[in-house]
Amino acid sequence: MKIKQLRNDIWEAISGTEQDFTEGKLGRAIFLLSIPMVLEMIMESIFAVVDIYFVAKLGADAIATVGITESLLTIVYSLAIGLSIATTALVSRRIGEKNPGAAAKVAFQSIITGLTVSLFIAIPGILFASDLLALMGGTEQMQNEYSGYTSIMLGANGVIMMLFIINAIFRSSGDAAISMRVLWIANIINIILDPCLIFGLGPFPELGVAGAAIATTIGRGIAVIYQLYLLSSGKHRVKVSRQDIIIKARTIAKIIKLSLGGIGQSLIVTSSWIGLMKIVATFGSEVVAGYTIGIRVIIFTLLPSWGISNAAATLVGQNLGAKQPDRAEQAVWTTARINAIFLGTMGVIFILAPSFFIRLFIQDAVVVESGAACLRIMSYGFVMYGYGMVMIQSFNGAGDTLTPTKINFVSFWLIEIPLAWFLATRMGMEQNGVYTSIVIAETFMTIVAIILFRRGKWKLKQV
């Protein structure tokens, strides 16, 4: 009987649910939200993997062009994440208040804000793509022959913004299955078009590396059109109608204010990883390779946890909107325990057999040893990571984006990077000192987040 119920719940989570997340069992609510959110996160990671897989056949400069462009797109992802966090806080709160009309108005203002911001990146991205590649150290071939890829990706950054923001609207309203399906569509189209446009298969022109950008943009663009259709169809929790299509400066100002914290969080984390890479790079290319592979394995493992954490943000926002702060708090602790158990289990596996996972990517003994050390040491902090990411997302879901920004600033800039340098160079721990500093910083972040969460000021946040 339990197996049948589990199967039914999985199907409901994937196909879409009418569950009111301010009522009923919290465990089931977390499950129904987490499953599609986990799958959505996995789908988001596939884009870059697919592009690199096919572009790799064009040579080192083509791969480097994709890599440099992705680093330039970091600012786009940071802005999109920040706007998504703001959108999640506002939409989930309105849904919890049983006011879908107000949620629809917020949705439109978020979309307009994202499109406006994207123009400030698109115009210089199109006009100065070659110059940007040169600035980032790209070769003459990259500047002259492959800049089309950079131009298209930066010029079409609006579709990235829309994917993030509109998926946040669906996710925070409780329609997480829609967000998942949207990325399925985008990925399937991208996987089909990538080889066709890169290599000129069948009737398609051979466009080389630029074909990868066009394929990705078409896939994302069609997904955005589908999103907009669903938003206007009236068949889901949030419906944007003609009366909602009016610019409200006050709402936009609120979105921007909330998003600044989310943007700050993303930039702090991103820049801290760059700082750590600079320290690791001093110990040789084999160590860098091992570190890179180890981090890829860890990030892939963390993707389900980010999905679970996003579920906590939605539950917090909706239950605060429904004037049920105690249920919101209970949802966070329950989600955090689930996340910690999941990551703790994965951590034990990585501690016991780290080399196995590194060898899935490479056989070089030195690289395997370095990557295994990275994976093993960082896995000791997995239980704390599980709690920490849920706490951070819970603050964001409540609309308190400033607190996580402050926590991240202290944890990653004032503790992690200086400690990594000290342990690696002054204490003679070399790269293992960097890995240890990550565990210490993440643990500190989690402890501080738990203390501040227990104080409960987030329950009083008005958005």
C-alpha positions in Angstrom: 0.0 0.0 0.0 2.8 2.4 0.9 4.6 1.6 -2.4 1.5 2.4 -4.3 1.1 5.7 -2.5 4.7 6.6 -3.1 4.3 5.8 -6.8 1.2 8.0 -6.9 2.9 10.9 -5.1 5.9 10.7 -7.5 3.5 10.9 -10.4 1.6 13.7 -8.9 4.8 15.6 -8.2 6.0 15.2 -11.8 2.7 15.7 -13.6 1.6 18.7 -11.4 -0.3 19.0 -8.1 -3.3 21.0 -6.8 -1.9 20.6 -3.2 -2.4 23.7 -1.0 1.1 23.9 0.6 -0.2 25.9 3.6 -2.3 22.9 4.7 -1.8 19.1 5.1 1.2 17.1 6.0 4.5 18.9 5.7 6.5 15.8 4.7 4.2 15.3 1.7 4.3 19.0 0.7 8.1 18.9 0.8 8.1 15.7 -1.3 5.7 17.1 -3.9 7.8 20.3 -4.3 11.2 18.7 -4.1 10.9 16.1 -6.8 10.3 18.5 -9.8 12.7 21.0 -8.3 15.5 18.5 -8.1 14.9 17.4 -11.7 14.8 21.0 -12.8 18.2 21.7 -11.3 19.6 18.6 -13.1 18.2 19.8 -16.4 19.7 23.3 -15.9 23.1 21.7 -15.6 22.8 19.8 -18.8 23.0 22.9 -21.1 26.7 23.5 -20.6 27.6 19.8 -20.7 25.8 19.3 -24.0 27.5 22.4 -25.6 30.9 21.4 -24.5 30.5 17.8 -25.6 29.9 18.8 -29.3 32.1 21.9 -29.4 35.0 19.9 -28.1 35.2 18.3 -31.6 36.1 21.7 -33.0 39.3 22.2 -31.1 40.9 23.9 -28.1 40.0 27.5 -29.2 36.4 26.6 -29.7 36.3 25.1 -26.2 38.1 28.1 -24.7 35.5 30.4 -26.4 32.7 28.6 -24.7 34.6 28.6 -21.4 35.3 32.4 -21.5 31.8 33.2 -22.6 30.4 31.2 -19.7 32.6 33.2 -17.4 31.2 36.4 -18.9 27.7 35.0 -18.5 28.4 34.7 -14.7 27.0 38.2 -14.3 23.9 37.3 -16.2 23.3 34.2 -13.9 24.0 36.3 -10.8 21.4 38.9 -11.9 18.9 36.2 -12.9 19.4 34.4 -9.6 18.9 37.6 -7.6 15.7 38.5 -9.5 14.5 35.0 -9.1 15.0 35.1 -5.3 13.0 38.4 -5.2 10.3 36.9 -7.3 10.1 33.8 -5.2 9.7 35.8 -2.0 7.0 38.1 -3.4 4.9 35.5 -5.4 5.0 32.9 -2.7 3.8 35.4 -0.1 0.9 36.5 -2.3 -0.1 32.9 -3.0 0.0 32.2 0.8 -2.3 35.2 1.3 -4.7 33.5 -1.2 -4.3 36.5 -3.5 -3.3 35.1 -7.0 -4.2 38.4 -8.6 -1.5 40.2 -6.7 0.9 37.4 -7.5 0.2 37.9 -11.2 0.9 41.6 -10.9 4.2 40.8 -9.3 5.0 38.3 -12.0 4.6 40.8 -14.8 6.7 43.4 -12.9 9.5 40.8 -12.5 9.4 39.9 -16.2 9.6 43.6 -17.2 12.5 44.2 -14.8 14.4 41.2 -16.1 14.0 42.2 -19.7 15.1 45.7 -19.0 18.2 44.6 -17.2 19.1 42.2 -20.0 19.2 45.0 -22.5 22.1 46.6 -20.6 24.1 43.4 -21.2 22.8 42.5 -24.7 23.8 45.7 -26.5 27.4 45.9 -25.4 27.6 42.1 -25.7 26.6 42.2 -29.4 28.7 45.3 -30.3 31.9 44.3 -28.4 32.0 40.5 -28.3 35.4 40.3 -30.0 36.9 43.0 -27.7 35.5 41.1 -24.6 37.2 37.9 -25.8 40.5 39.9 -26.2 40.1 41.4 -22.8 39.7 37.9 -21.3 42.9 36.7 -23.0 41.3 35.0 -26.1 43.5 34.2 -29.1 43.2 36.0 -32.4 41.3 33.1 -33.9 38.8 33.3 -31.1 38.4 37.0 -31.6 38.1 36.8 -35.4 36.3 33.5 -36.0 34.5 32.5 -32.8 33.3 35.8 -31.4 29.8 35.0 -33.0 29.2 32.5 -30.2 29.9 35.2 -27.5 27.8 37.8 -29.4 24.8 35.5 -29.6 25.0 34.2 -26.1 25.3 37.7 -24.6 22.9 39.3 -27.0 20.2 36.7 -26.2 20.8 36.8 -22.4 17.2 37.9 -22.1 16.0 34.3 -22.6 18.2 33.2 -19.7 16.7 35.9 -17.5 13.2 34.9 -18.5 13.8 31.2 -17.9 15.0 31.9 -14.4 12.4 34.5 -13.5 9.3 32.8 -14.9 10.3 29.4 -13.5 10.6 31.1 -10.1 7.0 32.4 -10.6 5.8 28.8 -11.2 7.9 27.3 -8.6 7.0 29.7 -5.8 3.3 29.5 -6.6 3.5 25.7 -6.1 3.5 24.7 -9.8 7.1 23.3 -9.6 6.3 20.6 -12.2 5.8 23.3 -14.9 9.3 24.6 -14.2 10.7 21.1 -14.7 8.9 20.6 -18.0 10.0 23.9 -19.3 13.7 22.9 -18.9 13.0 19.5 -20.4 11.7 21.2 -23.6 14.7 23.6 -23.7 17.2 20.7 -23.3 15.6 18.4 -25.8 15.6 21.1 -28.5 19.2 22.0 -27.7 20.4 18.4 -27.8 18.8 17.9 -31.2 19.9 21.2 -32.8 23.4 21.3 -31.4 25.0 18.8 -33.7 22.8 19.8 -36.6 23.9 23.5 -36.5 27.5 22.9 -35.4 28.3 20.3 -38.1 25.7 21.1 -40.8 23.8 17.8 -40.6 21.1 17.2 -43.2 19.5 20.5 -44.4 21.1 22.6 -41.7 24.0 25.0 -42.4 27.4 24.3 -40.9 27.8 27.2 -38.4 30.5 25.8 -36.2 30.7 27.1 -32.6 28.1 29.8 -33.4 25.7 27.0 -34.1 25.9 25.9 -30.5 24.9 29.4 -29.4 22.0 29.4 -31.8 20.8 26.0 -30.8 20.9 26.9 -27.1 19.1 30.2 -27.7 16.4 28.5 -29.8 15.9 25.9 -27.2 15.6 28.4 -24.4 13.6 30.8 -26.6 10.9 28.2 -27.3 10.8 27.3 -23.7 10.2 30.9 -22.8 7.4 31.2 -25.3 5.8 28.1 -23.7 6.2 29.7 -20.3 4.5 32.9 -21.4 1.7 30.8 -22.9 1.2 29.0 -19.6 1.2 32.2 -17.7 -1.5 33.7 -19.8 -3.6 30.5 -20.2 -5.4 30.8 -16.8 -5.0 27.1 -16.1 -2.5 27.4 -13.3 -2.1 29.2 -10.0 -0.7 32.4 -11.5 -2.5 34.0 -14.5 -1.1 37.1 -16.1 -4.1 38.8 -17.8 -4.3 42.1 -19.8 -5.2 44.1 -16.7 -1.9 43.0 -15.1 0.2 44.4 -18.0 0.9 47.8 -16.5 4.2 49.0 -15.1 4.2 49.6 -11.3 7.3 51.5 -10.3 6.8 50.8 -6.6 6.7 47.0 -7.2 9.7 47.1 -9.5 11.6 49.1 -6.8 10.7 46.4 -4.3 11.9 43.6 -6.7 15.2 45.4 -7.3 15.7 46.0 -3.5 15.1 42.3 -2.7 17.2 41.1 -5.7 20.3 43.1 -4.6 20.8 40.7 -1.7 20.4 37.6 -4.0 22.8 39.1 -6.5 25.3 39.9 -3.7 25.1 36.3 -2.5 25.8 34.9 -5.9 28.7 37.3 -6.6 30.2 36.6 -3.2 30.2 32.8 -3.7 31.4 33.1 -7.4 34.2 35.4 -6.6 35.3 33.3 -3.6 35.7 30.2 -5.9 37.9 32.3 -8.2 40.0 33.2 -5.2 40.3 29.6 -4.2 41.3 28.6 -7.7 44.1 31.1 -7.7 45.5 29.5 -4.6 45.1 26.0 -5.9 46.7 26.9 -9.2 50.1 27.6 -7.4 50.4 23.8 -6.8 50.5 22.7 -10.4 48.2 21.7 -13.3 47.6 18.2 -11.9 46.3 19.6 -8.7 44.1 22.0 -10.5 42.7 19.2 -12.7 42.0 17.1 -9.6 40.3 20.0 -7.8 38.2 20.8 -10.9 37.0 17.2 -11.2 36.3 16.9 -7.5 34.3 20.1 -7.5 32.3 18.9 -10.5 31.4 15.7 -8.7 30.4 17.7 -5.6 28.3 20.2 -7.5 26.4 17.5 -9.3 25.8 15.9 -5.9 24.6 19.2 -4.5 22.0 19.8 -7.3 19.3 17.7 -5.6 20.0 19.6 -2.4 19.4 22.9 -4.1 16.1 21.6 -5.3 15.2 20.6 -1.8 16.3 24.0 -0.5 14.2 25.8 -3.1 11.2 23.8 -1.8 11.9 25.2 1.7 11.9 28.8 0.3 8.5 28.3 -1.3 7.0 26.8 1.8 8.4 29.6 4.0 7.0 32.3 1.7 3.6 30.7 1.3 3.1 29.9 5.0 4.2 33.4 6.1 1.6 34.7 3.6 -1.0 32.5 5.2 0.0 33.9 8.7 1.4 30.5 9.8 5.0 31.3 10.9 5.2 28.3 13.1 4.3 26.0 10.1 6.9 27.9 8.1 9.6 27.2 10.7 8.6 23.6 11.0 8.9 23.2 7.2 12.4 24.5 7.4 13.6 22.2 10.1 12.0 19.2 8.4 13.5 20.1 5.0 16.9 20.7 6.6 16.9 17.3 8.2 16.0 15.6 5.0 18.7 17.5 3.1 21.3 16.7 5.8 20.5 13.0 5.7 20.8 12.9 1.9 24.1 14.8 1.8 25.4 13.0 4.8 24.8 9.6 3.1 26.6 10.9 0.0 29.4 12.2 2.1 30.0 8.8 3.7 30.2 7.2 0.2 32.7 9.8 -1.0 34.9 9.5 2.2 35.1 5.7 1.8 35.7 5.6 -2.0 36.7 9.0 -3.4 39.1 7.7 -6.0 36.4 5.7 -7.7 34.4 8.8 -8.7 37.5 10.7 -9.9 38.5 7.8 -12.1 35.2 8.1 -13.9 36.7 11.2 -15.5 40.5 10.5 -15.7 43.1 7.8 -15.0 46.2 9.9 -14.3 47.4 8.8 -10.9 48.5 12.3 -9.7 45.2 13.9 -10.8 43.2 11.1 -9.2 45.1 11.4 -5.9 44.5 15.2 -5.8 40.8 14.9 -6.8 40.2 12.2 -4.3 41.7 14.3 -1.5 39.4 17.2 -2.5 36.4 15.0 -2.5 37.2 13.2 0.7 38.0 16.3 2.8 35.1 18.4 1.6 32.7 15.5 2.2 33.3 15.8 5.9 31.2 19.0 5.8 28.3 17.6 3.8 25.9 17.3 6.8 26.5 21.0 7.6 26.1 21.9 4.0 22.7 20.2 4.0 21.5 22.4 6.9 23.2 25.5 5.7 21.8 25.8 2.2 18.2 25.2 3.5 18.7 28.0 6.1 20.0 30.4 3.5 17.2 29.7 1.1 14.6 30.0 3.9 15.8 33.6 4.7 15.5 34.3 1.0 12.0 32.8 0.8 10.9 35.1 3.7 12.2 38.1 1.8 15.2 38.6 4.0 17.9 38.6 1.4 20.3 40.8 3.4 21.0 38.4 6.2 22.3 35.6 3.9 24.4 38.2 2.1 26.1 39.3 5.3 26.6 35.6 6.4 28.1 34.8 3.0 30.4 37.8 3.0 31.9 36.9 6.4 32.1 33.2 5.7 33.6 33.3 2.3 35.5 36.5 2.0 36.6 37.1 5.6 37.2 33.5 6.7 37.4 31.0 3.7 39.9 32.8 1.4 42.3 34.1 4.1 42.2 30.8 5.9 42.8 28.9 2.6 45.9 31.0 2.0 47.1 30.6 5.6 46.6 26.8 5.8 48.0 26.2 2.3 51.1 28.4 2.4 51.9 29.1 6.0 50.9 25.9 7.6 52.3 23.7 4.8 49.0 21.9 4.1 49.1 23.0 0.4 45.9 22.1 -1.5 44.5 20.2 1.4 44.5 23.4 3.3 42.2 25.0 0.7 39.8 22.0 0.9 39.9 22.2 4.8 39.1 26.0 4.7 36.0 25.3 2.6 34.7 22.9 5.2 35.4 25.3 8.1 33.8 28.3 6.3 30.7 26.3 5.3 30.4 25.0 8.9 30.7 28.5 10.2 28.1 29.8 7.8 25.6 27.0 8.8 26.1 27.6 12.6 25.5 31.4 12.2 22.5 30.9 9.9 20.9 28.5 12.5 21.5 30.9 15.3 19.9 33.8 13.4 17.1 31.6 12.1 16.2 30.6 15.7 15.9 34.2 16.7 12.9 34.4 14.3 13.2 37.9 13.0 12.6 36.5 9.5 9.0 35.8 10.5 8.3 39.5 10.9 9.7 40.4 7.4 7.1 42.2 5.3 7.3 42.0 1.5 
